[in-house]
Amino acid sequence: SLRGSWRLRSGNGSVSLRAEVPGCVHTALLCRGLIQDPYYRFNDVMYRWISLDNWTYSRTFKTPFDVRKWQKVNLVFEGVDTVAQILLNNVTLGRTDNMFNRYSFDITSVIQEVNFVEVRFLSAVSYAAEQSRCHKTHSIPPACPPPVQKGECHVNFIRKEQCSFSWDWGPSFPTQGIWKDVRIEAYNHYHLIYFSLTPFFVKSAQQWCLEVESVFDVVSSKPVAGLVTVNIPKLQTQQTFSVKLQPGEGSIVLLVNINKSSAVEAWWPNGHGKQTGYNMTTTFMMEAGCQIEKFSKVYFRTVELVQEPIPGSPGLSFYFRINGRPIFIKGSNWIPADSFQDRVTYDTLRLLLKSAADANMNALRVWGGGVYEQDEFYDICDEIGIMIWQDFMFACALYPTDQNYLESIRAEVSHQVRRLKSHPSIILWSGNNENEAALASNWFSIPYTDIGVYVKDYVMLYVKNIRETVLSEDKSRPFVASSPTNGLESVKEGWLSQDPYDTHYGDTHFYDYDSDCWNWTVYPKTRFASEYGFQSWPSFSTIEKVSSPEDWSYMSNFSLHRQHHEGGNIQMLQEIGRHFKLPQSPDSVKQFKDMIYLTQVMQAQCIKTETEFYRFSQSEIINGEGHTMGALYWQLNDIWQAPSWASLEYGGKWKLLHYFAQNFFAPLLPVAYEDKGMLHIYGVSDFHVDHKVTLRVVVHAWSSLEPVCTLAKEGVTVKAQSAVPIYKESIGDLLERCRNCTRKSCVITFCLVGEDGLQSPMNHYFLSSLKDAVGLEKTQLSASVSQQDDLYIFVLQTTAIAPFVSLDVGSIKGRFSDNGFLMTEKKKMVVFYPWEPTSVEELESSLILTSLLDVV
């Protein structure tokens, strides 16, 4: 391994320092104290010079073996970011221009006992601009990001993390560096490059089979023969194959039949069963006498993307069947967890992914403007049951299709599919993010006469190259060319549909910041919602770390600088203003904190409304629309400390939205909505069996902790994996029954209770905007904290009904069992799960309790 300490120097040699590999220039400068935190205040703009320079990594190393004894020696880079010339002992080995590719250089004739390796980087920004200049045939839009993003231009001309040139939620840090492992490999006869497992179920034989694929480099001049033994002890399965490897690079595919008398436990998504995996050993014993032993974990599951006619509806369905069972996809969208990938540790990933599972998510979409995630990311998803919709790294842009570019893409796709296809968590390959829509809706104002050229480019890239490469490497899971797409309908229309947002086909992305987000009728009754969302600000404790006191107001230069979405801060104000009173505190810091709180309340309530709409639409068709089978809101995580659509702040702290997600994604949930004066309540279930439950509806006057009236509807059947109407009454009748209640003076809460402790979260339905609520009083909230084993118990007390009660313990890492709730009882117990050691005293002194009427 060549991990560890290298030398790093700037283009003219004026800056020279020690740098860690894997790593990048920014983190190296930060480590040596040569720059401040790049995320501090306006440093993203101040540090542009780093990306515009050309940096060189170098080191000397001794060869730990006798060079003459090996037939082949390679220098292997798992990831180079991005444009570089690679030299060993002053001999140029080759060049790199694709961050997502693996590069292997034959150094057999160059390597010595002591070696000097150099990686000379070119500024990605200059390179992209140069590539764009050289592309003479037709322009490839967009040239630059919108000014509000403060980014760099022509990112579509470089195979690099697209959002590193800026995005509407992230800064521009076009990094340079050796971002993954680098090592020397030496071998004599043969070498295993890729190894993958693909399970499939043979219906005719009622048996699981396993396809074991091994890609080798054979260096001997004649074929190498030998035996391969595959052993899965727990499934009493062992098979031996005799194989012959031809000289050069090639692959062998072995079909292993799993012992029929062994009961194979399938891998299930989170909430649907266990994530059982089996230990497997593959031993290669070749005649040359060198043995390779490969240990792996194998999971058994099937996946189908079902697109078929629906009775009573035009169009086609769009849903996933896992192990033959339709699964409602609940989750979010994943973006890179940091601008500097070397800071994304296993612990970072574990925390974020575990938070997704803890909020009852079963899926994430790895979005196409970031990176193909590290192996650990997919390992954790396999382990905790998070399904992955995997985009290829193309987003919101058109791309060139010259020969060199396409060749690089084919290598990239082939490498990534080989690397990742053994993971049961990956259930779909998707060609790009929003590029079908970009062409169909003509985002880039291409003259009508020229559009054909771009359509041809589109099909060339995503269909003839990416799709063909994927199909040749992996036939075990579905492929779609884009998201959003009309699926099979897009294919029928030549891979570009007239309207990729058609609710009767495929998936949709939907954003609307002008309508009232509490009004469910503005949302598309789509087959699958793969992107939708609203922004909010991260907590004050998160912002505080990267700002100074003069920044702490909603309209400060800093607040405007961090908002990379045009008009975003104003949109949040407008959305809040529809239902809440805006903060008016004369104390500007208090006003800023109040605004942060309200943006989080608003975001949580908006996405709750929209997600619940998608969940209750799963079993019905209304005017040809419905059978919604997926809700992936935008977005799960943050790349830095800034206003964004995320539900997890940079560092992993849960926003109120994430606590709401825990409830609106619950396996059993009652959902209420109003239509033409009627209140409808649906019972939504992800369980595999029907349940008999009682629906409890409680009406409270805002002015009292004593319920005005309660209703229990017993013997309600909530059907397995569906959404069924369980209650319907006109709001007028309900209020009349509950004496003295008006829309403004009362609120409805409801939950489902079954046997053996089965219970849904408590849900609420507001009959009016909270700014119009009558009888709400300012409450005295208090909390006592105690420790129980590794957990902390907060007992809350209130003197009046308190909407949106928020517990915040600042920078203490951890999460609560519930937050942002409507408190309608005098007492409530909340558990705090710490992620690092803390104490009762620390928690008490950090705790800030806020509810709606604390905003002044």
N, C-alpha and C positions, 0 to 999 in steps of 0.2 A: 504494500500500500504506500502511496505517496501522499497520504493525508498528513496534515500537520503544518509545520512552519515553512513558509516560502518567503522570498523577498518580493517586494512590490515597489515599482517606481513609476512616477508620472512620465508623460511624453518627453519632457525636456530634462528629466532627471532631477528636477529641483525638489521633489518630494520622494523620499525613499524610506521604507519601513518594513517591519516584519508583518506578515499576514497569514492568517489561518486558512487552510484549504480542507474541506469545502468552505467557501466564503465568497465575499464580494468586496469591492473597493470601499464602498460606504462603511460597512461594518468594520473593516480593517482600520480605516481612519478614525472611526469612533472608538474602537478598542484602545488605540494608541493615544487617545485624547487630542487628536489633531482637529476634530470637528465636534460640535455639540450634538445632542440627540437630533437626528434629521427630522423627527416629527415635531420638534419644539417650534412653536409659533410659525414664523414665515420661512423656516429653513428649507422647505421644499424648493422655494424659488432662489434663496440665497446660495444653495449648493448645486445649482445647475452646472457650474464649472466642472464638477466631478465627472458627470456623464459626457461632457463635451471633450474631455481629454482622452488620450489613448494611453492605456496603462499596460505594464508588462509584469507578469508573474514569472519568477525564476527560482530554481534551487539546484543544488548539486546533491547527488546521492550515490552511494556505493552499491554496486550490484551484489546482492547477498549470495550469489551462486556463481559457479564457473560458467562463464558465457559460452565457452566452446562446447559444452556438453549438451546444449539444447538445440533442437532442430528449428524451433520457432519461438521468437520473443515478440510480444506485442506491448505497446503502450496504449492503455484503454482509458478513455474518459467517459464516464457515465453521463456527464452533462457539462457543456461549456457554454457560458453566457456572454456573448453569442458569436461575435465575428472575430476570429483570431487566426494567427499563423502559429503553427506548432513546430518548434525546433528542438532537436536533440544533438548535442555536441556540434552546434552550428550548422547542422544539416536540416533543411526544411522537410518535415515529414508530410505536411499537408495543411489544409485550412479548414476552419469550421465556420458555418454560417447559420446553424439551426440549433437553438437552445434545447429543443425537444428530442434531439437525436443522440445516439450513442456513437462515439468515434473510436475506432480501433486502428492503430498504425503499426505496421510491421517494422520492427526496429532490429531485426536479427543481425543485419549487417552493420548497424550503426552503434549498437550498445558496446560500452567498454567497462572496465572495472570501476572507474569513477566517471560519472556522467553529469552533464550540465543540461537541464531541461528548461526551455523558455516558452512561455505562452504570451505572444504579443497581440494585445487586443486593439481593436479599432473602435472608436466611439460608435455605439449603435445608432445614435441620432444622426451622425454624419453619414454613416453607411446607408441608412434608410433613405436619406435625402438624395444621396448619389444614385441609388437604385431607381428611385422615382425619376430622376433626371434622365437616366439612360433608357427608360421605358418609353420608346418613341411612338409606338403604334396608336394607342389611345389612352386617355387618362384613366386612372384607377382611383375613384373617389372612396371615402372623403380624403382630402389632402391633409387637413388638420383638425384637431378636436375643437369644440366651441371654446372661445376665449375664457369663459367662466371656469374651465377645467385647468387652465394654466399649464397646458401640456406641450408635448413635442409632436412634430408632424410625421406623416408617412409611415406610421407603425405597420400598416398592411404590407409594406415592402420588406419586412424583416420577420423571420420565424423566431419570434421572441414573445414572452408574456405580453399580450396586447395591452393590458391595463397598466403596464409599467411606463407607458408614455402618457398616463393619466386616464381617469374615467370619471363618471359623474358621482362617484363615491370615494375616489382615491386620488392620491398625489402622483406626480410624475417623478419617478426615480428609475430611469433607464440604467439598470445595474450592469457592471462588467465583473466577471469572475469565474472561477472554477466552482460551479454551484453544486456539483455532486462528486461522488467518489472518483479517484484517479489511481491507477495501479499498473504494475508490470505483471504480465502473465508469461510464463515460459512452459513449453510442453514439447514432448517428443513424438507421440504417435497420434493422439487425438485429443480433442478438447471439447467439453460441453459448453455451448454458448447460451442456449435457451432451453428451458424445460417447462412444459405446461401440461395441465390436466383438464380434460373436458368430459364431465359425466353426462350421459344421456340415458333415457329410459326407453327400452325397446318394448313397445306395446304388445307386439305379436308374441314375444317370448315372456312377457311380464317379468322383465329382468333389467337391472341396472348394468350399464356397460361404462367403461372408462377408456377414453382415448388418451394415451400418453404420448406426447410428442417431444422429441429431443432433437435439437439442432446442433450439429457438430462441425468442427473444423478438423479435417483429417490431413495430417502433414506427411504421412508416409507415402511413398510413390505407388504402392499397391494397396488394394482393399484390405481393411482390417476386419477380421471376423471375431465373433465371440458370443457370449450369452448375456441376456438381460433378465433379471428376476424382479418381479413386482410383488411386494408383500404387504397386505393390509390385515394384520393379525386379528383385529376385532371383528372383521367380516369373514374370517376363515377363508381368505382369498389369497392364493399364491400362484403365480404363473411364471414360467420361464420361456423365453423366446430366443431362438438363435438368429443373430442378425449379421449383416455384412455392411460395413461402411465404406463407401467409395471415396477416393481421394478428393480433396477440396471441401467446400462447404455443402452440407446436405442435411436432410432430416430423416428420421425414422419415426413411423407412427405405429404404436402397438395398441391392439384392442384387448382390454382385459374384461372378461366377464365376471361380474361379482357373484359369488356363491349364492345360489337361489335359496338355500336353507337359512341364510343369515337375514335377519330383519334389518333392512337399511333404514336408519332414521334420516329423514330429509332435513335440509337446512330451511328454516322458515324466517321470514322477516319479523322484526321486533313486534311483539304483541300477537303473533299468530302461531307461535310454537318455539321450539328450541333451535339453537344454531349449532346442531351437532356436526362435528368434523371428525375425521378418522386419520390417525397417524399412518403414514405409508412410507415404506422404504423401497427405493429402486436401486438395484446394484448392477453396474455394468462391469462385466469381467471379460476383457478382450485378450486376444492371444498374445499381444505384446506384453502382457503381464501387468499392465497397470489397471487398477480397479478404481472406479468412481462410485461413491455411495451418496445417494441423494435422499435427504429426509424432507418430506412435505406433508401438508395437511390436505386432505381431500374432502370436499363437501358435495352432497348430492342434492340437486334441485333442478327443476325444469322451469323455463320461462317462455311465455308466449305473449305477443302483443296482438290482441284480438280486435280486428277491424271487420265487422260484418253487419249486414242490414239489421235494423231495429224495427220491430212491428210498430206501426203508427207513427213512423218518423222518417223523413228523408235522410239521406246521408248514411254514415257508418258509425259503429261504436268505436271507442278507442280506450281500451283498458288492458291491464296486465293480469295474466293468470300465472300464479306461481304454484308449482306442483299440482296443476289442474284446478286450482281454486282462484276465483276472481278476488283481487285484493284492491281495496280503496287505498290509493297512494296518499300518504299524509306526510308533509315535510316542508322543505325549504330549498333554497339555492345556495350553493357554496362558492365563495370567492377565495382568492389566496389569503392566507391568514396573516401575512406580513408582506411589506414591499421588499423585504430582504429575506429570501427563502432560507438562508442559513440560520435565521433566528427561530424558524418553525421546528420545534423539537417534538419528540414523541409525546411529551407531556402536554404541549400546546394542543396537538391534534386530539389526544385522548380526552382532554377537558371539553373541547368544543363538540366533539362527536358524542361524548357521553351526555352532554347537555341536550343534544338533539334527541337522543333516545329517552332521556328523562322527561322530555316534553311530549312523550308519546308519538314521536315521529318514527316513520319506518322507511323514509327515503330522503335522499338529497340529490340535487342535480349539480354535478360538477360543471360549472358554467364555462363556456367556450372562449372567454377572454382572459383566462388565467393561465394555470399550468396543469399538466397531467400530474396528479398528486403523487407524493412519495409512496413507496411500497407500504410503509407503516399505516398510512391513511386507509388503504383498502383492507389491510390486515385487521384493523380495528373494526371497520364496517362489517367484515365477515363475522367477526367475533360477537358483535352486539346487534346484528340483524338490521343494519341500515342498507337499503337497496340504493344503488347508484345509477342515475341516468348520466351517462358519460358523454359530454360534448367533445368533439375535436376542437382544437384551439383556433377558431376563427369566429370573429364577432363583429356585428354592426358595421361591416365594411365590404367592399368588393376587393378581389385579390387578383394579382397577375397570374398568367398561366403559361409563361414561357418554359421551355424544356428543362432548364436547370432547376427552376422553382418546383416544377412538378416532380422531378426526380427526388429532390430533397423531401418533398411532402410524402412521397411513397415510402421512402426510407423511414421517415418519422412515424407514419401510421403503422407500418409493418412492425417497427420496434416496439411501439406502445401497445399494440394489440398482443404481440407475443409476450410482453412483460406482464400484462394485466389480465389476460383472458382466463386464468385459472381461478379468479376470484368470483365466488358465487354472488357477491354483493352487486357486481355490475350486471344490470338487467337490460341495458340498451346502449347502443352506440348511436350518437347523433352527430351529423356532419358539421353543423355550425349553429351559431346563435343569431337568429333574426335576419339572415341574409336573403332567404327566400322572400320574406316580408319587405326587406329593403328594396328588392327589385320590383316586386308586385305593386308596392305603394309608391314606387319611384322616389325614395327619400332623397336621392342625390340629383334630382331634376335633370335626368339624362334626356336629351331630345328623343322624341318618339322614333325617329328614323334610325337612331344608333342603338336602340335597346337590344336588338338582335345579337350584337357582338357580345354584350354582357351576359345575355342568356346562354350563349354558347360557352363562354368562359365558365359560367356557373355549373353547367352540366359537365363540362370537361373536368373541373376540379372535384366537385363533390360526388359525382356519379361515376364517371369513367375512371377516375383515379382513386379517390378515398374509398368509395363503396366497393369497387373491384378489389382493392387491396384488403379491405376488411373481410370480404366474403372469401377470399383465398386463404386468409389466416384463421377465420373463426365463423363457422356456420351455426354456432350454438345459441346465438342470441340475436334479437331483431336489430335492424338498422333503419333509422330515418335520416333523410338528407338534411333536415333543418329543424329548428324549433323557433317559433310556431310553424306548424305545417298542417296540411290537410291529409297527411298520410297517403293511403293508396290513391286518394283523389288527386293529390299533387302528382303522383307518379303517372296517373292517367293523363294528366294535362301536360305531360312532358317535363315533370319534376318542378314545374313552377305554376302554382295555382293562381287563378285570378284573385282570390281573396283568402290568404292563409289564415285569416282570423275568423273564417266561417265556423259558427258554433256547431254545425252538423257533422264536422269531420275533425279528426286530429286534436291537437292541443292549441291553446290560445295564451297569449300574453295580454294583460289588460291593465292600463293605468288611467286614472281619471282623477285629477286634483280639483276639478271645478264643481263637480256635483256633490251632493250631500252623501257622505260615506255611510250614514246610518240608514240610507234608503236602499234596501236590497234590490229594488227593481232596476237600478242602474247597472248591475253586474250581468255579464253575459252568462246565460245558462248553457255552459259549454260542456263538451265531452270530457275535457281534461284541462284544468287550469295550471299551467306550468310556470307562470310568472304573474305576480300581481303584488302591489304593495303601496305603503305610505311611509314617509320619512318621520324620524324623530331625532331629538338630540340625545347624545349619551349623557350619563350622570355627571354631575358637577365634579365628583371625585376623579372621574376619568379625564375630563377636560382640564382640570386644575394642573395635572402633571405636565401639560405641554403649553401652558399659557401663563400670562402674568396678570395681576389685578386689573390693569387698564383694559384687558380683553373681556372682562366678565360682564358684558351686556349683549343683548340679542342683536343689536345693530352695530356692534363694534367692528373695526376693520378686520379683526381676527375672525369674528363670527361670519363675516361676509367672505373672507378668504377661504375658510374651511368648507363653505357650502359650494359644491361643484356642480350643482344641478340648478340650471337657470330659474331664478325666481323661487327657489325652494323654501327659503325662510319665510317669504310672504305667503306661499301656499299653505304652509303649516299654520300660520296665523289665521288665515281665512277659514281653514277647516276647523280649527279650535273655536273660532268666533261663532260658528253656526250653533254650537251647543253649550259653550262655556263662556263665562265672563273672562275677559282678558286681564292679566295682572296689571295693577296700577300702583304698586308699592313705590313710595318716594325713595326707598333705598334701592339703588340700582342693582346691587348684587342679589338682594332678596328677589327683586323682579326677574332677574336672569334665572335664578334657581326655580322660581315659580313657572317660568316659561318652559324650562327643561322638563319639569314634572308634567305640565299640561301637554307638551308635545308627545310625551310617552303615553299618557292616558289616551290621547286622541288616536295615536297610532294603534294602540292595543285594541281600542273599541272599534276602529274602522276595520282592521284585519279580522277581528272576531266576527263582525257582521258578514263580511264577504266570505270567510271560510265556512261559517255555519250555513250560509246560502249554498255553497258548493256541496257540503255534506248532506243537507236535506234534499238535494236535487238528485241523489244517486239512483233512486228507485223509480222516479217518475218521468214521464214525457208530457210536456205541456206545450201546445202549439208546435209540436215536432222537435222541441228542444229538451235536453235533460240527459239522464243516465250519466251524470258527472261522476267520473271515477278517479279523480286525482286533484289534489290541492297542494301546490308547492309555492308558498309565498316567497317573494323577493324581499329580503335575503337573510341568510342565517347569521353570518359573521361579518366583522369589520376588519379592514386592512390597516386603519389608523384611527385616531381619536377625532371624530368629526360627525356632523349630522349625516344620517344615511338611513336606508331602508332596513338596516339590520335589527335582529332581535337580541343578538349577543354583542356586547360592546368589545372594543379592542381590549384584550386581556381576559375576556371570557365572562365578565359580569352580565347577569341577566337583566335586560330591560323589562319593563312591565309587559310588553308584548310576549316575551318568552314565557312568562308566568301564565298569561292568558292562553298561549298555545298549549300549555300543559292541560288546560281545561277544554279548549275547543277541539283538540285532537284526542280527547279521552275516548276509550273504547266504548263507553256507554254514555250517551249525552242527550238531554232534552233540548230542543232548539225551538225558540218562539219567533214568529214573525207576524206582521199585521198585513191584512189585505182587505181593502174596502170595508174598514171598520170591524173586521173579524180578527180575533186572535187565534192563530193556529199554533199548536205545539206538536212537533214531530219527535218520535223516539228514534235515535240513530244508534246503530250497534255495529261493532266490528267483530263481535263474538261469533264463533262457529255454530252456536246452538241458540235456539229461541230462549227468551227469559220472560217469566211472569214477574211484573214489577208493579209498584204503586207509584202513581204520579202525585206528588205533593205540590200544590200551588199555594203560596202565601202572599197575601197583599198587605203591604205596610203603608201607613201614612208616613211621609217624610218626617213628621213631627214627633213620632213615637216609636219606641223600641218594642211596644206591644203590637202584635199583628192586628189588623182590622178584621181580617177574616182568612180562614184557611180552607182548603178543599183537598180531599184525598180521593183520587180515583183509583180504585183497586182493580186487580185482575187485568192489568194492561199487558198485552203481549208485545214485547219488542222483538221483532223478527231478526234472525241471524243475518249479519252482513247486509243490512238494508236500512232504509229510512222510511218510517211509516207514520201517518197522521194518528195521533193518539188523543187529541183534545181540540175542540173548536167551540168558541163562544163569541158573541159580539161584545166588544169592549164596553159598550153602553150597558148591556145587561150585567156584565161582571161588576162594573162600578156601582150600579144600582144595588146589586146584591150585597155589596160591601159597604153600604151606607156611608154617606158623607165623603165618598171618594170622588175626586175629579182626576183628569189626566195629569194635572199639574201637582196635585197634592199626594199622589200615591205611586207606588212602584211595585212591580210583580217579581217575585223570586220563585223558583221551582226546581225540583230535582226528582230523580227516579231512585226508588229504594226497592231492593229485592231481597232474596233470602241469602243466608250465609255471608252477611256483611257486604253484599253487593250494593254499591251505591255510585251514582253519577256525581260529578261535581255539582255544586249549587250554581244555577244559571240565573241571569236577571234579564228583565225586559223593561226599558224605560218608556213611559207613556208620553213623555214630553222631553224637550231639551232640558238639561240640568240648569241652564241659566234662567229658565222659567219656573223651576221647581218652587212650590210653595210649602213653607213649613220647615225647610232644612235649617237646622241651627248649627252654629259653630260648636264643635264638641271638644271636650277635654279627653285627649287620648293619652293613655299611659301604658307602660310595659314593664313587667318584671322579667329578669333573665336568670335562668338557672342552668346548671350543667347536668347532663345525664349521659354517662359513658363518653362517647366521642361527639355527642350532639349537644346543641344548646336549645333550651325551650324558652320561647318568648310568650308570656301570657299578656294579652292585650285587653285593656278595658276602655269602654267608651261610655259617655253620658248621653249620647244621641246617635241616631243613624248617621253613619259616615261612609260616603261614597269614595271609592278608589283609595283605600288606605294603603299607603306605601311605607314599607320599612326599608331604611337604607343604612348600612353600616360602613359607608365610605369605602376605603380601600381594602378593608378586610376581605380576603378572598373566600368565597363560599356562596351558597344560595339558600333561599328560604323554601319551605314546603308550599307556601302560597303567598301571593303578594298582589297589590293593586285591587283587592277585593272590596265588595260592598259589605260593610259591617252592619248587620241588623240585630245582633245580639250583644248583650252587655259585655260578654267575655268571649275571647277567641284564643286558641292556642296555635302558635306557628312554630315550626321546627327550623333551626338553622343548621345546615350541613356545611361545616368548614372545609375548605380545600387546603388549609395550612393551619399550623397550631395557633390558637388564639385563647382568650380567657373571658370569663364573665365581665371582669372590669373593663377590658378593652372594648367588648361589644356594647356595654352600657354607655361608655363615654363616647362611642362613635355613633350611637343610634340616633337617627332623625326620623321621626314619625310625621307623615304628612297625609292629610285627607283633603278633599276638594275645597272645603271652606277655609282651609289655611292659606289658600291663594287669595291675596287681597289686591 
